[in-house]
Amino acid sequence: MPSPRKRIGFLPSEEVHEIIEKLCTANEFSQSKVTGLLVEEALRSRGVLNESSGQNHNDNNNFINFSCDRETFSKNNRSSLNEDEYAVNKKVLSDDIKMMHEFIEFKYFKKVMKRNNNIIE
């Protein structure tokens, strides 16, 4: 049955494609799923997408993040995938994400206060 939503085609750069592939392998997700999660994460970080919008976020909580060093993805360094390299401590990641959300809320509060500064005066 066709979906009422239109598909979005995305042809990533080679470096981005390698990162997506490694995330797919580490998380056992499809490329489409990983790309969707990354887009939602990017939109949330920009404050465009609300936390309550979209699908159930249980998949995001189990999404393994990793640091993206340029050397890791260089064309000259095509070593076999070591999944342990890309796993992070979920407690540390959770704490970092909470801190980022608090910072975004603070920035939004600051923006609202600046916009409404003339009301207070």
C-alpha distances in whole Angstrom, upper triangle without the diagonal:
4,7,9,12,13,14,18,20,23,25,28,32,33,34,31,29,32,32,28,28,31,29,26,29,31,28,25,22,20,21,18,19,23,23,21,23,26,25,25,28,30,28,30,33,33,33,30,28,29,29,27,24,21,20,22,25,26,24,27,30,29,29,32,33,36,39,38,41,42,44,41,39,41,41,44,43,40,41,39,37,39,36,39,40,37,37,39,40,38,40,42,38,38,41,40,37,39,42,39,38,41,42,39,40,44,43,41,44,46,44,44,48,49,47,49,52,54,53,55,58
4,7,9,10,11,14,16,20,23,25,29,30,32,29,27,30,30,26,27,30,28,25,28,30,27,25,22,19,20,17,18,21,20,19,22,24,22,23,26,27,26,28,31,31,31,28,25,27,27,26,23,19,19,22,24,25,24,26,29,29,28,31,32,35,37,36,40,39,42,39,37,39,39,42,42,39,40,38,36,38,36,39,39,36,36,38,40,37,40,41,37,37,40,39,36,38,40,38,36,40,40,37,38,42,41,39,42,44,42,42,46,46,45,47,50,51,51,53,56
4,5,7,9,12,15,18,21,24,27,29,30,27,26,29,28,24,26,28,26,24,27,28,26,24,21,18,19,15,16,19,18,16,19,21,19,19,23,24,22,24,27,27,27,24,22,23,24,22,19,16,15,19,21,23,21,23,26,26,25,29,30,33,35,34,37,38,40,38,35,38,38,41,40,38,39,37,35,37,34,37,37,34,34,35,37,34,37,38,34,34,37,36,32,34,37,34,32,36,37,34,35,38,37,35,38,40,38,38,42,43,41,43,46,48,47,49,52
4,7,9,13,16,19,23,25,29,31,32,28,27,31,30,26,28,31,28,26,30,31,28,27,23,21,21,17,18,21,20,17,20,22,20,19,23,24,22,24,27,27,26,23,21,22,23,21,18,15,16,19,22,24,23,24,28,28,27,30,31,34,36,35,39,39,42,39,37,40,40,43,43,40,42,40,38,39,37,39,40,36,36,37,39,36,38,39,35,35,38,36,33,34,37,34,32,36,36,33,34,37,36,34,37,39,37,36,40,41,39,41,44,45,45,47,50
4,7,9,13,16,19,21,25,27,29,25,24,27,27,23,25,28,25,24,27,29,26,25,21,19,18,15,16,18,16,14,17,19,16,16,20,20,18,21,24,23,23,20,18,20,21,20,16,13,14,18,20,22,21,22,25,26,25,28,28,31,33,32,35,35,38,36,34,36,37,40,39,38,39,38,35,37,34,37,37,33,33,34,36,33,36,36,33,32,35,34,30,32,34,31,29,33,33,30,31,34,33,31,34,36,34,34,38,38,36,38,42,43,43,45,48
4,7,10,13,16,19,23,25,26,23,22,26,25,22,24,27,25,23,27,28,26,25,21,19,17,14,16,18,16,14,17,18,16,17,20,20,19,21,24,23,23,20,19,21,23,22,18,16,17,20,22,24,23,23,27,27,25,28,28,31,32,31,34,34,36,35,32,34,34,38,38,36,37,36,34,36,34,36,36,33,34,35,37,34,37,37,33,33,36,34,31,33,35,32,30,34,34,31,32,35,34,32,35,37,34,35,39,39,37,39,42,44,44,46,49
4,6,10,13,16,19,21,23,20,19,22,22,19,20,23,22,20,23,25,23,22,18,16,14,11,13,15,13,11,15,16,14,15,19,19,18,21,23,23,23,20,19,22,23,22,19,16,17,20,21,23,21,21,25,25,23,26,26,28,29,28,31,31,33,31,28,31,31,34,34,32,34,33,30,32,30,33,33,30,31,32,34,32,35,35,31,31,34,33,29,32,34,31,30,33,33,30,32,35,33,32,35,37,35,35,39,39,38,40,43,45,45,47,50
4,6,10,12,16,19,20,17,16,20,19,16,19,22,20,19,22,24,22,22,18,15,13,10,13,14,11,10,14,14,12,14,17,16,16,19,21,20,21,18,18,21,22,22,19,16,17,21,21,23,21,21,24,25,22,24,24,26,27,25,28,27,30,28,26,28,28,32,31,30,32,31,29,31,29,32,31,28,29,30,33,31,34,33,30,30,33,31,28,30,32,28,28,31,31,28,30,33,31,30,34,35,33,34,37,37,36,39,41,43,44,46,48
4,7,10,13,16,17,15,14,17,18,15,17,20,19,18,21,23,22,22,18,15,12,10,13,14,11,12,15,15,13,16,18,17,18,21,22,22,24,21,20,24,25,25,22,19,20,23,23,25,22,22,26,26,23,24,24,25,26,24,27,26,28,27,23,25,25,29,29,27,29,29,27,29,28,31,30,27,29,30,33,32,35,34,30,31,34,31,29,32,33,30,30,33,33,30,32,35,33,32,36,37,35,36,40,39,38,41,44,45,46,48,50
4,6,10,12,14,11,10,14,14,12,14,17,17,16,19,21,20,20,17,14,11,10,13,12,9,11,14,13,11,15,17,15,16,19,20,20,22,20,20,23,24,25,22,20,21,23,23,25,21,21,24,24,21,22,21,22,23,20,23,22,24,23,20,22,22,25,25,24,26,26,24,27,25,28,27,24,26,27,30,29,32,31,28,29,32,29,27,30,31,28,28,31,31,28,31,33,31,31,34,35,33,35,38,38,37,40,42,45,45,47,49
4,7,9,11,9,8,12,13,12,13,16,17,16,19,21,21,21,18,15,12,12,15,14,11,14,16,14,14,17,19,17,19,22,22,22,25,23,23,26,27,28,26,23,24,26,25,27,24,23,26,26,22,23,22,22,22,19,21,20,22,21,18,19,18,22,23,21,24,24,23,25,25,28,26,23,26,28,31,30,33,32,29,30,33,30,28,32,32,29,30,33,32,30,33,35,33,33,37,37,35,37,41,40,39,43,45,47,48,49,51
4,6,8,6,6,9,10,9,11,14,14,15,17,19,19,20,17,15,11,12,15,13,10,13,15,13,13,16,17,15,18,21,20,20,23,22,22,26,26,28,25,23,24,26,24,26,22,21,24,24,20,20,19,19,19,16,18,16,19,17,14,16,16,20,20,19,21,21,20,23,22,25,23,20,23,25,28,28,31,29,26,28,30,27,26,29,30,26,28,31,30,28,31,33,31,31,35,35,34,36,39,38,38,41,43,46,47,48,50
4,5,5,6,9,10,11,12,14,15,16,18,20,21,22,20,18,14,16,18,15,13,16,18,15,15,19,19,17,20,23,22,22,25,24,25,28,28,31,28,26,27,29,27,28,25,24,26,26,22,21,20,19,18,15,16,14,16,15,12,13,13,17,17,17,19,20,19,22,22,25,22,20,23,25,28,29,31,30,27,29,31,28,27,30,30,27,29,32,31,29,32,34,32,33,36,36,35,37,40,39,39,43,44,47,48,49,51
4,6,5,6,9,10,10,12,14,15,17,18,20,20,19,17,14,16,18,16,14,18,19,16,18,21,21,19,22,25,24,25,28,27,27,30,30,33,30,28,28,30,28,29,25,24,27,26,22,21,19,18,17,14,15,12,14,13,9,10,9,13,14,13,16,17,16,19,20,23,20,19,22,24,28,28,31,30,27,29,31,29,28,31,32,29,31,34,32,31,34,36,34,35,39,39,38,40,43,42,42,46,47,50,51,52,54
4,5,5,6,9,10,11,13,14,16,17,18,20,19,18,14,17,18,15,14,18,18,15,17,20,19,18,21,23,22,23,26,26,26,29,29,31,29,28,28,29,27,27,24,22,25,24,20,18,16,15,14,10,11,9,11,10,6,8,9,12,12,12,15,16,15,17,18,20,17,16,19,21,25,25,28,26,24,26,28,25,25,29,28,26,28,31,29,28,32,33,32,33,36,36,35,38,41,40,40,44,45,48,49,50,52
4,5,5,6,9,10,11,12,14,15,16,18,16,15,12,13,15,12,10,14,14,11,13,16,15,14,17,20,19,20,23,22,22,25,25,27,26,24,24,25,23,24,21,19,22,21,17,16,14,14,13,10,12,11,13,12,9,11,13,16,15,15,17,17,16,18,17,20,18,15,18,20,23,23,26,25,22,24,26,23,22,26,26,23,25,28,27,26,29,31,29,30,34,34,33,35,38,37,38,41,42,45,46,47,49
4,5,5,6,9,10,10,12,14,15,16,14,13,9,12,14,11,10,14,15,12,14,17,17,17,19,22,21,22,25,25,24,27,27,28,26,24,24,25,23,24,21,20,22,21,17,17,15,15,15,13,15,13,15,13,10,12,12,16,15,14,16,16,14,17,17,20,18,16,19,21,24,24,28,26,23,26,28,26,24,28,29,26,28,31,30,29,32,34,32,33,36,37,36,38,41,41,41,44,46,48,49,50,52
4,5,5,6,9,10,11,12,14,15,14,13,11,14,15,12,12,16,16,14,16,19,19,18,22,23,23,24,27,27,26,29,28,30,28,26,26,27,24,25,21,20,22,20,17,15,14,13,13,11,12,11,12,10,7,10,10,13,12,10,12,12,11,14,14,17,15,13,16,19,22,23,26,25,22,25,27,25,24,28,29,26,28,31,30,29,33,35,33,34,38,38,37,40,42,42,43,46,47,50,51,52,54
4,5,5,6,9,10,11,12,14,13,13,10,13,14,10,10,14,13,11,14,17,15,15,19,20,19,21,24,24,23,26,25,27,26,24,23,24,21,22,18,17,19,17,14,12,11,10,10,8,10,10,12,10,8,11,13,15,14,13,14,14,11,13,12,15,13,10,13,15,19,19,23,21,18,21,24,21,20,24,25,22,24,28,27,26,29,31,30,31,34,35,34,37,39,39,40,42,44,47,48,48,51
4,5,5,6,9,10,10,11,10,9,7,9,10,7,7,11,11,9,12,14,14,14,17,19,19,21,23,23,22,24,23,25,23,21,20,21,19,19,16,15,17,16,12,12,11,11,13,11,14,14,16,13,11,14,16,18,17,15,16,15,13,15,13,16,15,12,14,17,20,20,23,22,19,21,24,22,20,24,25,23,24,28,27,26,29,31,30,31,34,35,34,36,39,39,39,42,44,47,48,48,51
4,5,5,6,9,10,10,9,9,7,11,11,9,10,13,14,13,15,18,17,18,21,22,22,24,27,26,25,27,26,28,26,24,22,23,21,21,17,17,19,17,14,13,13,13,14,13,15,15,16,13,11,14,15,17,15,13,14,13,10,13,12,15,14,12,15,17,21,21,24,24,21,23,26,24,23,27,28,26,27,31,30,29,32,35,34,34,38,38,38,40,43,43,43,46,48,51,51,52,54
4,5,5,6,8,10,10,11,10,13,13,10,12,15,14,13,17,19,17,18,22,22,22,24,27,27,26,27,26,28,27,25,23,23,21,20,17,16,18,15,12,10,10,10,12,11,13,14,14,11,10,14,15,17,14,12,12,11,8,9,8,11,11,8,11,14,18,18,22,21,18,21,24,22,21,25,26,24,26,29,29,28,31,33,33,34,37,38,37,40,42,42,43,46,47,50,51,51,54
4,5,5,6,8,8,9,9,11,10,7,10,12,11,10,14,15,14,16,19,19,19,22,24,24,22,24,22,24,23,21,20,20,17,17,13,12,14,12,9,7,8,8,11,11,14,15,17,13,13,16,18,20,18,16,16,14,11,12,9,12,11,8,10,12,16,15,19,19,16,18,21,19,18,22,23,22,23,26,26,26,28,31,30,31,34,35,35,37,39,40,40,43,45,48,48,49,51
4,6,5,5,5,6,6,9,8,6,9,12,11,12,15,16,16,18,20,21,21,24,26,25,23,25,23,25,23,21,19,19,17,17,13,13,15,13,10,10,11,12,15,15,18,19,20,16,15,19,19,22,19,17,17,15,12,13,11,14,14,11,13,15,18,18,21,22,19,20,24,22,21,24,26,24,25,29,29,28,31,33,33,33,36,38,37,39,42,42,42,45,47,50,50,51,53
4,6,5,7,9,9,13,12,10,13,16,15,15,18,20,19,21,24,24,24,27,29,29,27,28,26,28,27,24,22,22,20,18,15,15,17,14,11,10,12,13,15,15,18,19,19,15,15,18,19,21,18,15,15,12,9,10,8,11,12,10,12,15,18,18,22,22,19,22,25,24,23,26,28,26,28,31,31,31,33,36,35,36,39,40,40,42,44,45,45,48,50,53,53,54,56
4,6,8,11,12,15,13,11,14,16,14,15,18,19,18,20,23,23,23,26,27,28,26,27,25,26,26,24,21,21,18,17,13,14,14,11,9,7,9,10,13,14,16,18,19,15,15,19,20,22,19,17,15,13,9,9,6,9,10,8,8,11,14,14,18,18,16,18,21,20,20,23,25,24,25,28,29,28,31,33,33,34,37,38,38,40,42,43,44,46,48,51,51,52,54
4,5,9,11,13,10,9,12,14,12,13,16,17,16,18,21,21,21,24,26,26,23,24,22,23,23,20,18,17,15,13,10,11,11,8,6,6,9,11,15,16,19,21,22,18,18,22,23,25,22,20,19,17,13,13,9,12,13,10,10,12,15,14,17,18,16,17,20,20,19,22,24,23,24,27,28,27,29,32,32,32,35,37,37,38,41,42,42,44,46,50,50,50,53
4,7,10,12,10,9,13,14,13,15,18,18,18,21,23,23,24,27,28,28,25,26,24,25,24,21,19,18,17,15,11,13,14,11,10,10,13,15,18,19,22,23,24,20,20,23,24,26,23,21,20,17,14,14,11,14,16,13,13,16,18,17,21,22,19,20,24,24,22,25,27,26,27,30,31,30,32,35,35,35,38,40,40,41,44,45,45,47,49,52,52,53,56
4,7,8,6,6,10,11,10,12,15,15,16,18,20,21,22,24,25,25,22,23,22,22,21,18,16,16,14,13,10,11,13,11,9,11,13,15,18,19,22,23,24,21,20,23,24,27,24,22,21,19,16,17,14,17,18,15,15,17,20,18,22,23,19,20,24,23,21,24,27,25,25,29,30,28,30,33,33,33,36,38,37,39,42,42,42,45,47,50,50,50,53
4,5,5,6,9,10,11,12,14,15,17,18,20,21,23,25,26,25,23,24,23,23,22,18,16,17,16,16,12,14,16,14,12,14,15,17,20,20,23,23,25,22,20,23,23,26,24,22,22,20,17,19,16,19,20,17,18,20,23,21,25,26,22,23,27,26,24,27,29,27,27,31,31,30,32,35,34,34,37,39,38,39,42,43,43,45,48,50,50,51,54
4,5,5,6,8,10,10,12,14,15,16,18,20,21,23,24,23,21,24,23,24,21,18,17,18,17,18,14,15,18,16,13,14,15,17,19,18,21,21,22,20,17,20,21,24,22,20,21,19,17,19,17,20,20,17,18,20,23,22,26,26,22,24,27,25,23,27,28,26,26,30,30,28,31,34,33,33,36,37,36,38,41,41,41,44,46,49,49,50,53
4,6,5,6,9,10,11,12,14,15,16,18,20,21,23,21,19,21,21,21,19,15,14,16,16,17,13,14,17,16,14,16,17,19,21,20,23,23,25,23,21,23,24,27,26,24,25,23,20,22,20,23,23,20,21,22,25,23,27,27,23,24,27,26,23,26,28,26,26,29,30,27,30,33,32,31,34,36,35,36,39,40,39,42,44,47,47,48,51
4,6,5,6,9,10,11,12,14,15,16,18,20,21,20,17,19,18,18,16,13,12,13,12,13,10,10,14,13,11,13,14,17,20,19,23,24,26,23,21,24,25,28,27,24,25,23,20,21,19,21,21,18,18,20,22,20,23,24,20,21,24,23,20,23,26,23,23,27,27,25,27,30,30,29,32,34,33,35,38,38,38,40,43,45,45,46,49
4,5,5,6,9,10,10,12,14,15,16,18,20,19,17,19,18,19,17,15,14,15,13,14,10,10,13,12,9,11,11,13,16,15,19,20,22,19,18,21,22,25,23,22,22,21,17,19,16,18,18,15,15,17,20,18,21,21,18,19,22,20,18,21,23,21,21,25,25,24,26,29,28,28,31,33,32,33,36,37,37,39,42,44,45,45,48
4,5,5,6,9,10,11,12,14,15,17,18,17,16,18,18,19,17,14,14,16,15,16,13,12,15,15,12,14,13,15,17,16,19,20,22,20,18,21,22,25,24,22,23,22,20,21,19,21,21,17,18,20,22,21,24,23,20,21,24,22,19,22,24,21,21,25,25,23,25,28,27,27,30,32,30,32,35,35,35,38,40,43,43,44,47
4,5,5,6,9,10,11,12,14,16,17,15,13,15,15,16,13,11,11,13,12,14,11,10,14,15,12,14,15,17,19,19,22,23,25,23,21,25,26,29,27,26,27,26,23,24,21,23,23,19,20,21,23,21,24,24,20,20,23,21,19,21,23,20,20,24,24,22,24,27,26,25,28,30,29,30,33,34,33,36,38,41,41,42,45
4,5,5,6,9,10,10,12,14,15,15,12,14,13,14,13,11,10,11,9,11,8,7,11,11,9,11,11,14,17,17,20,22,24,22,21,24,26,29,27,26,26,25,21,22,19,21,21,17,17,17,19,17,20,20,16,16,19,18,15,18,20,17,17,21,21,19,21,24,24,23,26,28,27,29,32,32,32,35,37,40,40,41,43
4,5,5,6,9,10,10,12,14,14,13,15,14,16,15,13,13,15,12,14,12,9,13,13,10,12,11,13,14,14,18,19,21,19,18,21,23,26,25,24,24,24,21,21,19,21,20,16,17,17,19,18,20,19,16,17,19,17,14,18,19,16,16,20,20,18,21,23,22,22,26,27,26,28,31,31,31,34,36,39,39,40,42
4,5,5,6,9,10,11,12,11,10,13,13,15,13,12,13,15,13,16,14,12,15,16,13,15,14,16,18,17,20,21,24,22,21,24,25,28,27,26,28,27,24,25,23,24,23,20,20,20,23,21,23,22,19,19,21,19,16,19,20,17,17,21,20,18,20,23,21,21,24,26,24,26,29,29,29,32,34,37,37,38,41
4,5,5,6,9,10,11,9,7,10,10,11,9,8,10,12,10,13,12,10,13,15,13,15,14,17,19,19,22,23,27,25,23,27,28,31,30,29,30,29,26,26,24,25,24,21,21,20,22,19,21,21,17,17,19,18,14,17,18,15,14,18,18,16,18,21,20,19,22,24,23,24,27,28,27,30,32,35,35,36,39
4,6,5,6,9,10,10,9,10,10,13,12,11,12,13,11,13,12,9,11,13,11,13,12,14,16,16,20,21,24,22,22,25,27,30,28,28,28,28,24,25,22,23,22,18,18,17,19,17,18,18,14,14,16,14,11,14,15,12,12,15,15,13,16,19,18,17,21,22,22,23,26,27,27,29,31,34,34,35,38
4,5,5,6,9,9,9,12,12,15,13,13,15,17,14,17,15,12,15,17,14,16,14,15,16,16,19,20,23,22,21,24,26,29,28,28,29,28,25,26,23,25,23,19,20,19,21,19,21,20,16,17,18,16,13,16,16,13,13,16,15,13,16,18,17,17,20,21,20,22,25,25,25,28,30,33,33,34,36
4,5,5,6,5,5,9,10,13,11,11,14,16,14,17,16,14,16,19,16,18,17,19,20,20,23,24,27,26,25,27,30,33,31,31,32,32,29,29,27,28,27,23,23,22,24,22,23,22,19,18,20,18,14,16,17,14,13,16,16,12,15,17,16,15,18,20,18,20,23,23,23,25,28,30,31,32,34
4,5,5,6,5,6,7,10,9,11,13,14,12,15,15,12,14,17,15,18,16,19,19,20,23,25,28,27,26,29,31,34,33,32,33,33,29,29,27,27,26,23,22,21,22,20,20,20,16,16,17,15,11,13,14,11,9,13,13,10,12,15,14,13,16,18,17,18,21,22,22,24,26,29,29,30,33
4,5,8,8,10,10,14,13,15,16,17,15,18,17,14,15,18,16,17,15,17,17,18,21,22,26,25,24,27,30,32,31,31,32,32,29,28,26,26,25,21,21,20,21,19,20,18,15,15,16,13,10,12,12,8,8,11,10,8,11,13,12,12,15,16,16,18,20,21,21,24,25,29,29,30,32
4,6,8,10,12,15,14,16,18,20,17,21,20,17,19,21,19,21,19,20,20,20,23,24,27,27,26,28,31,34,33,33,34,34,31,31,29,30,28,25,25,23,24,23,23,22,19,19,19,16,14,15,15,11,11,13,12,9,11,13,11,11,15,15,14,16,19,19,19,22,23,26,27,28,30
4,6,7,9,12,12,14,17,18,16,20,20,17,19,22,20,22,20,22,23,23,26,27,31,30,29,32,34,37,36,36,37,37,34,34,31,31,30,27,26,25,25,23,24,22,19,19,19,17,14,15,15,11,10,12,11,8,9,12,10,9,12,14,12,14,17,17,17,19,22,24,25,26,28
4,7,10,12,10,12,15,17,16,20,20,17,20,23,21,23,22,24,24,24,27,28,32,31,30,32,34,38,37,36,37,37,34,34,32,33,32,28,28,27,28,25,26,25,22,21,22,20,17,18,18,15,13,16,15,11,13,15,14,12,15,17,15,15,19,19,18,21,24,26,26,28,30
4,7,8,7,9,12,14,13,17,17,14,17,20,18,21,20,23,24,24,28,29,32,31,30,33,35,38,36,36,37,36,33,33,30,31,30,27,26,25,26,23,24,24,20,19,21,19,16,16,18,15,13,16,16,12,13,17,15,13,17,19,17,18,21,22,21,23,26,28,28,29,32
4,5,5,8,11,13,12,15,16,14,16,19,19,22,21,24,25,26,29,31,34,33,32,35,37,40,39,38,39,38,34,34,31,32,31,28,27,25,26,23,23,23,20,18,19,19,15,15,17,14,11,14,15,12,12,15,15,13,15,18,17,17,20,22,21,22,25,28,27,28,31
4,6,8,10,10,9,12,14,11,13,16,16,19,19,22,24,25,28,30,33,32,31,34,37,40,38,37,37,36,32,32,29,29,29,25,24,23,23,19,20,20,17,15,17,16,12,12,15,13,10,13,15,12,12,16,16,14,16,19,19,19,22,24,23,25,27,30,29,30,33
4,7,8,9,9,12,14,13,14,17,18,21,21,25,27,28,32,33,36,34,34,37,39,42,40,39,39,38,35,34,31,31,32,28,27,25,25,22,22,23,20,18,20,20,16,15,18,17,13,16,18,15,15,19,19,17,19,22,21,21,24,26,25,26,29,32,30,31,35
4,7,9,9,13,14,13,15,18,18,21,21,25,27,27,31,33,36,34,33,36,38,41,39,38,39,37,34,34,31,32,32,28,27,26,27,23,24,25,22,20,22,21,17,18,20,18,15,18,20,17,17,20,20,18,20,23,22,22,25,27,25,27,30,32,31,33,36
4,7,8,12,12,12,14,17,16,20,20,24,26,27,30,32,34,32,31,34,36,39,37,36,37,35,32,32,29,30,30,27,26,25,26,23,24,25,22,20,23,22,19,19,22,20,18,21,22,19,20,23,23,21,24,26,25,25,29,30,29,30,33,36,35,36,39
4,6,9,9,10,13,14,14,18,19,23,26,26,30,32,34,32,31,34,36,39,37,35,35,33,30,30,27,28,29,25,24,24,25,21,23,24,21,19,22,22,19,20,23,21,19,22,24,21,22,25,25,24,26,29,28,28,31,33,32,34,37,39,38,39,42
4,6,7,9,10,12,13,17,19,22,25,26,30,32,34,32,31,35,36,39,37,35,35,33,29,29,26,27,28,24,23,22,22,19,21,22,19,17,20,21,17,18,21,20,18,21,23,21,22,25,26,24,26,29,29,29,32,34,33,34,37,40,39,40,43
4,5,5,7,9,10,14,15,19,22,23,27,29,31,29,28,32,34,37,34,33,33,31,27,27,23,24,25,21,19,19,19,15,17,19,15,14,17,17,14,15,18,17,15,18,20,19,19,23,23,22,25,27,27,28,30,32,32,33,36,39,38,39,42
4,5,5,7,9,12,15,18,22,23,27,29,31,29,29,32,34,36,34,32,32,29,26,25,21,22,23,20,18,17,17,14,16,18,15,13,17,18,15,16,19,19,17,20,22,21,22,25,26,25,27,30,30,31,33,35,35,37,39,42,41,41,45
4,5,5,6,10,12,16,19,21,24,27,29,25,25,29,31,33,30,29,28,26,22,22,18,20,21,17,16,16,17,14,16,18,15,14,18,18,15,17,20,19,18,22,23,22,23,26,27,26,29,31,31,32,35,36,36,38,40,43,43,43,46
4,5,5,9,10,14,17,18,22,24,26,24,24,27,29,32,29,28,28,26,22,22,18,19,19,16,14,14,15,12,14,15,12,11,15,14,11,14,17,15,15,18,20,18,20,23,23,23,26,28,28,29,32,33,33,35,37,40,40,40,43
4,6,8,10,14,17,19,23,25,27,25,25,29,31,33,30,29,28,27,23,22,18,18,19,16,13,12,12,9,11,13,10,9,12,13,10,12,15,15,14,17,19,19,20,23,24,24,26,28,29,30,32,34,34,36,38,41,40,40,44
4,6,9,13,16,18,22,25,26,23,23,27,29,31,28,27,26,24,20,19,15,15,17,13,11,11,12,9,12,13,11,11,14,15,13,15,18,18,18,21,23,22,24,26,27,27,30,32,32,33,36,37,38,39,41,44,44,44,47
4,6,10,13,15,19,21,23,20,20,24,26,28,25,24,23,21,17,17,13,14,15,11,10,10,12,9,13,14,10,11,15,14,13,15,18,17,17,21,22,21,23,26,26,26,29,31,31,32,35,36,36,38,40,44,43,44,47
4,7,10,13,16,19,20,17,17,21,23,25,22,21,20,18,15,13,10,10,11,7,6,7,9,8,12,12,9,11,14,14,13,16,18,17,18,21,22,22,24,27,27,28,30,32,32,34,36,37,38,40,42,45,45,45,48
4,7,9,13,16,17,14,15,19,22,23,21,20,19,18,15,14,11,11,10,7,6,6,9,9,12,11,8,11,13,12,11,15,16,15,17,20,20,20,23,25,25,26,28,30,30,32,34,35,36,38,39,43,43,43,46
4,6,9,12,14,11,13,16,19,20,17,17,17,16,13,12,10,10,8,5,6,6,10,11,14,12,10,13,15,13,14,17,18,17,19,22,21,22,25,26,26,28,30,31,31,34,36,36,37,40,41,44,45,45,47
4,6,10,11,9,11,14,18,19,16,17,17,17,14,13,12,12,9,7,9,9,12,14,16,13,11,15,16,13,15,18,18,16,19,22,21,21,25,26,25,27,30,30,31,33,35,35,37,39,40,43,44,44,46
4,6,9,7,8,11,14,16,14,15,15,16,14,14,13,14,11,9,12,12,16,17,19,17,15,18,19,17,17,21,20,19,21,24,23,23,26,27,26,28,31,31,31,34,36,36,37,40,41,44,45,45,47
4,5,5,7,9,13,14,12,14,14,16,14,14,15,15,11,11,14,14,18,20,22,19,17,21,22,19,20,24,23,21,24,26,25,25,29,29,28,31,33,33,33,36,38,38,39,42,43,46,47,47,49
4,5,6,6,10,11,10,12,14,16,15,16,17,18,14,14,17,18,21,23,25,23,21,24,25,22,23,26,26,24,27,29,27,27,31,31,30,32,35,35,35,38,39,39,40,43,44,47,48,48,50
4,5,5,9,9,7,10,11,14,14,15,16,17,13,14,17,19,22,24,26,24,23,26,27,24,25,29,28,26,30,32,30,30,34,35,33,36,38,38,38,41,43,42,44,47,47,50,52,52,53
4,6,9,9,7,8,9,11,10,11,13,14,10,11,14,16,19,22,24,22,21,24,25,23,24,27,27,26,28,31,30,30,33,34,33,35,38,38,38,41,43,42,44,47,48,51,52,52,54
4,6,8,7,8,9,11,11,13,14,16,13,12,16,18,22,23,26,24,22,26,27,24,25,29,28,26,29,32,30,30,34,35,33,35,38,38,38,41,43,42,43,46,47,50,52,52,54
4,5,5,7,10,13,13,15,17,19,16,16,20,21,25,27,30,27,26,29,30,27,28,32,31,29,32,35,33,33,36,37,36,38,41,40,40,43,45,44,45,48,49,52,54,54,56
4,6,6,10,13,14,17,19,21,18,18,22,24,28,30,33,31,29,32,34,31,31,35,35,32,35,38,36,36,39,40,39,40,44,43,43,46,48,47,48,51,52,55,57,57,59
4,6,9,12,14,17,19,21,18,19,23,25,29,31,34,32,30,33,35,32,33,37,36,34,37,40,38,38,42,43,41,43,46,46,45,48,50,50,51,54,55,58,59,59,61
4,6,9,11,13,16,17,14,16,19,22,25,27,30,28,27,31,32,30,30,34,34,32,35,38,36,36,40,41,40,42,45,44,44,47,49,49,50,53,54,57,58,58,60
4,7,9,11,14,16,14,15,19,22,25,27,30,29,27,31,32,30,31,34,35,33,35,38,37,37,40,42,41,42,45,46,45,48,50,50,51,54,55,58,59,59,61
4,6,9,12,14,12,14,17,20,23,25,29,27,26,29,31,29,30,34,34,33,35,38,37,37,41,42,41,43,46,46,46,49,51,51,52,55,56,59,60,60,62
4,6,10,12,11,13,16,19,22,24,27,27,25,28,31,29,30,33,34,33,35,38,37,37,41,42,42,43,46,46,47,49,51,51,52,55,56,59,60,60,63
4,6,9,8,9,12,16,19,21,24,23,22,25,27,26,26,30,31,29,32,34,34,34,37,39,38,40,43,43,44,46,48,48,49,52,53,57,57,57,60
4,6,6,8,10,13,16,18,21,21,20,23,25,24,25,28,29,28,30,33,33,33,36,38,38,39,42,43,43,46,47,48,49,52,53,56,57,57,59
4,5,6,7,10,13,15,18,18,17,20,22,21,22,25,26,26,28,30,31,31,34,35,35,37,39,40,41,43,45,46,47,49,50,54,54,54,57
4,5,5,8,11,13,16,16,15,18,20,20,21,24,25,25,27,29,30,30,33,35,35,36,39,40,41,43,44,45,47,49,50,53,54,53,56
4,6,8,11,14,17,16,15,18,20,19,20,23,24,24,26,28,28,29,32,33,33,35,37,38,39,41,43,43,45,47,48,52,52,52,54
4,7,10,12,15,14,13,16,18,17,17,21,21,21,23,26,26,26,29,30,30,32,34,35,36,38,40,41,42,44,45,49,49,49,52
4,7,9,12,11,10,13,16,15,16,19,20,20,22,24,25,25,28,29,30,31,34,35,36,38,39,40,42,44,45,48,49,48,51
4,6,9,8,7,10,12,12,13,16,17,17,19,21,22,23,25,26,27,29,31,32,33,35,37,38,39,41,42,46,46,45,48
4,6,5,6,9,10,11,12,14,16,17,18,20,21,23,24,26,27,29,30,32,33,35,36,37,39,41,42,45,45,45,47
4,5,5,6,9,10,10,12,14,15,16,18,20,21,22,24,25,27,28,30,31,33,34,36,37,39,40,44,43,43,46
4,5,5,6,9,10,11,12,14,15,17,18,20,21,23,24,26,27,29,30,32,33,35,36,37,38,42,42,41,44
4,5,5,6,9,10,11,12,14,15,16,18,20,21,23,24,26,27,29,30,31,33,35,36,37,41,41,40,42
4,5,5,6,9,10,10,12,14,15,16,18,20,21,22,24,25,27,29,30,31,33,35,36,39,39,39,41
4,5,5,6,9,10,11,12,14,15,17,18,20,21,22,24,26,27,28,30,32,33,34,38,37,37,40
4,5,5,6,9,10,11,12,14,15,16,18,20,21,22,24,26,27,28,30,31,32,36,36,35,38
4,5,5,6,9,10,11,12,14,15,16,18,20,21,23,24,26,27,29,30,31,35,35,34,37
4,5,5,6,9,10,11,12,14,15,16,18,20,21,23,24,26,27,29,30,33,33,33,36
4,5,5,6,9,10,11,12,14,15,16,18,20,21,22,24,26,27,28,32,31,31,34
4,5,5,6,9,10,10,12,14,15,16,18,20,21,22,24,26,26,30,30,29,32
4,5,5,6,9,10,10,12,14,15,16,18,20,21,22,24,25,29,29,29,31
4,5,5,6,9,10,10,12,14,15,16,18,20,21,22,24,27,27,27,30
4,5,5,6,9,10,10,12,14,15,16,18,20,21,22,26,25,24,27
4,5,5,6,9,10,10,12,14,15,16,18,20,21,24,24,24,26
4,5,5,6,9,10,10,12,14,15,16,18,20,23,23,23,26
4,5,5,6,9,10,11,12,14,15,16,18,21,21,21,24
4,5,5,6,9,10,10,12,14,15,16,20,20,19,22
4,5,5,6,9,10,10,12,14,15,19,19,19,21
4,5,5,6,9,10,11,12,14,17,17,18,20
4,5,5,6,9,10,11,12,15,15,15,18
4,5,5,6,9,10,10,14,15,14,16
4,5,5,6,9,10,13,14,14,16
4,5,5,6,8,11,11,12,15
4,5,5,6,9,9,9,12
4,5,5,8,10,10,12
4,6,8,9,11,12
4,5,5,7,9
4,5,6,7
4,6,5
4,6
4
